[in-house]
Amino acid sequence: MPIELVKPCKEFLPSYLEALSEGTHCNMALGAFADESVDEISRDPDEYLKRINDTSPRVVELPDGSSYTIADHALFWLVDGTRYLGSVSLRFAGDKEVIEEFGGHIGVAIRPGLLNKGYGVRAATLAWQLAGAYFKERGINPIFVSCNPTNTASKRLIEHNGGKLVQEKSDAFGTGPSLIYVIDLCALEQQNKNS
Ligand SMILES: CC(C)(COP(=O)(O)OP(=O)(O)OC[C@H]1O[C@@H](n2cnc3c(N)ncnc32)[C@H](O)[C@@H]1OP(=O)(O)O)[C@@H](O)C(=O)NCCC(=O)NCCS
């Protein structure tokens, strides 16, 4: 089965709900604006899908009381033909502080039952490709990504995709320590062509 990124849709909703019952998995920085429980989603699945596909600006409230706007964003599901495997959140534009000093341009989360099987690297590679075209079109390069220093899987995933550590924050907006990386999309594209 080919692994691909698709917009959240009815076809994969049953598998997504099954993934939610495996435990919390969307704990990426900034979330993915898709935190409803199985019960909440089941009450009105169409409304849920409509909401999470809505790319209009969202305000993010952070634990230190500050609030920022993610002006342009999109959520994708990583699927393999029948199963929901994980989520990818792209934040194209918004308040610079929250993107460059905390949440980053890209967030990836793999469903709990499929962790540590290589899906994260696959999702991130597809996300970087997808975002690459969008950012290039708008002249945005490099992009920023972040993770908690204790999150080894996320650190490895970022390093696999050309991430260079540029900042270590002891506390990012009240959420605790955070590592900030930059990724040069042009260099990454070249590296992928050569490999
Ligand atoms: C980060 C995350 C997406 C990685 O996905 P994954 O499918 O489990 O990762 P992969 O199987 O692709 O492995 C990626 C690397 O991390 C390593 N890894 C995976 N799980 C690990 C763990 N629990 N401890 C240490 N290393 C781990 C793998 O060995 C691999 O490194 P390598 O290729 O150098 O051997 C996943 O852990 C996740 O969804 N976490 C919750 C959300 C999150 O923290 N997102 C990141 C912030 S935006």
Ligand as a Chemical Component Dictionary entry (heavy atoms), coordinates in Angstrom:
data_LIG
# 
_chem_comp.id                   LIG 
_chem_comp.type                 NON-POLYMER 
_chem_comp.pdbx_formal_charge   0 
_chem_comp.three_letter_code    LIG 
# 
loop_
_chem_comp_atom.comp_id 
_chem_comp_atom.atom_id 
_chem_comp_atom.alt_atom_id 
_chem_comp_atom.type_symbol 
_chem_comp_atom.charge 
_chem_comp_atom.model_Cartn_x 
_chem_comp_atom.model_Cartn_y 
_chem_comp_atom.model_Cartn_z 
_chem_comp_atom.pdbx_ordinal 
LIG C1  C1  C 0 8.147  12.003 17.059 1  
LIG C2  C2  C 0 7.348  10.892 16.366 2  
LIG C3  C3  C 0 6.501  11.526 15.269 3  
LIG C4  C4  C 0 8.329  9.871  15.760 4  
LIG O1  O1  O 0 7.579  8.916  15.029 5  
LIG P1  P1  P 0 7.946  7.367  14.996 6  
LIG O2  O2  O 0 7.184  6.764  13.892 7  
LIG O3  O3  O 0 7.798  6.778  16.327 8  
LIG O4  O4  O 0 9.511  7.442  14.629 9  
LIG P2  P2  P 0 10.327 6.522  13.630 10 
LIG O5  O5  O 0 9.959  5.104  13.859 11 
LIG O6  O6  O 0 10.199 7.081  12.261 12 
LIG O7  O7  O 0 11.793 6.728  14.204 13 
LIG C5  C5  C 0 12.472 7.973  14.113 14 
LIG C6  C6  C 0 13.786 7.875  14.879 15 
LIG O8  O8  O 0 13.512 7.971  16.277 16 
LIG C7  C7  C 0 13.984 6.810  16.955 17 
LIG N1  N1  N 0 12.970 6.490  17.956 18 
LIG C8  C8  C 0 11.665 6.186  17.728 19 
LIG N2  N2  N 0 11.043 6.006  18.911 20 
LIG C9  C9  C 0 11.985 6.207  19.877 21 
LIG C10 C10 C 0 11.951 6.183  21.292 22 
LIG N3  N3  N 0 10.825 5.916  21.965 23 
LIG N4  N4  N 0 13.093 6.450  21.962 24 
LIG C11 C11 C 0 14.228 6.730  21.305 25 
LIG N5  N5  N 0 14.334 6.781  19.958 26 
LIG C12 C12 C 0 13.220 6.520  19.263 27 
LIG C13 C13 C 0 14.089 5.734  15.899 28 
LIG O9  O9  O 0 15.052 4.754  16.271 29 
LIG C14 C14 C 0 14.525 6.543  14.693 30 
LIG O10 O10 O 0 15.885 6.884  14.786 31 
LIG P3  P3  P 0 16.982 6.213  13.813 32 
LIG O11 O11 O 0 16.410 6.208  12.419 33 
LIG O12 O12 O 0 18.149 7.075  13.963 34 
LIG O13 O13 O 0 17.149 4.831  14.317 35 
LIG C15 C15 C 0 6.464  10.114 17.380 36 
LIG O14 O14 O 0 7.267  9.703  18.457 37 
LIG C16 C16 C 0 5.277  10.877 17.908 38 
LIG O15 O15 O 0 4.222  10.902 17.286 39 
LIG N6  N6  N 0 5.428  11.522 19.079 40 
LIG C17 C17 C 0 4.349  12.325 19.654 41 
LIG C18 C18 C 0 4.200  13.657 18.954 42 
LIG C19 C19 C 0 5.504  14.429 18.953 43 
LIG O16 O16 O 0 6.218  14.475 19.941 44 
LIG N7  N7  N 0 5.817  15.062 17.801 45 
LIG C20 C20 C 0 7.059  15.800 17.628 46 
LIG C21 C21 C 0 6.939  17.229 17.964 47 
LIG S1  S1  S 0 6.146  18.162 16.687 48 
# 
loop_
_chem_comp_bond.comp_id 
_chem_comp_bond.atom_id_1 
_chem_comp_bond.atom_id_2 
_chem_comp_bond.value_order 
_chem_comp_bond.pdbx_ordinal 
LIG C1  C2  SING 1  
LIG C2  C3  SING 2  
LIG C2  C4  SING 3  
LIG C2  C15 SING 4  
LIG C4  O1  SING 5  
LIG O1  P1  SING 6  
LIG P1  O2  DOUB 7  
LIG P1  O3  SING 8  
LIG P1  O4  SING 9  
LIG O4  P2  SING 10 
LIG P2  O5  DOUB 11 
LIG P2  O6  SING 12 
LIG P2  O7  SING 13 
LIG O7  C5  SING 14 
LIG C5  C6  SING 15 
LIG C6  O8  SING 16 
LIG C6  C14 SING 17 
LIG O8  C7  SING 18 
LIG C7  N1  SING 19 
LIG C7  C13 SING 20 
LIG N1  C8  SING 21 
LIG N1  C12 SING 22 
LIG C8  N2  DOUB 23 
LIG N2  C9  SING 24 
LIG C9  C10 SING 25 
LIG C9  C12 DOUB 26 
LIG C10 N3  SING 27 
LIG C10 N4  DOUB 28 
LIG N4  C11 SING 29 
LIG C11 N5  DOUB 30 
LIG N5  C12 SING 31 
LIG C13 O9  SING 32 
LIG C13 C14 SING 33 
LIG C14 O10 SING 34 
LIG O10 P3  SING 35 
LIG P3  O11 DOUB 36 
LIG P3  O12 SING 37 
LIG P3  O13 SING 38 
LIG C15 O14 SING 39 
LIG C15 C16 SING 40 
LIG C16 O15 DOUB 41 
LIG C16 N6  SING 42 
LIG N6  C17 SING 43 
LIG C17 C18 SING 44 
LIG C18 C19 SING 45 
LIG C19 O16 DOUB 46 
LIG C19 N7  SING 47 
LIG N7  C20 SING 48 
LIG C20 C21 SING 49 
LIG C21 S1  SING 50 
# 
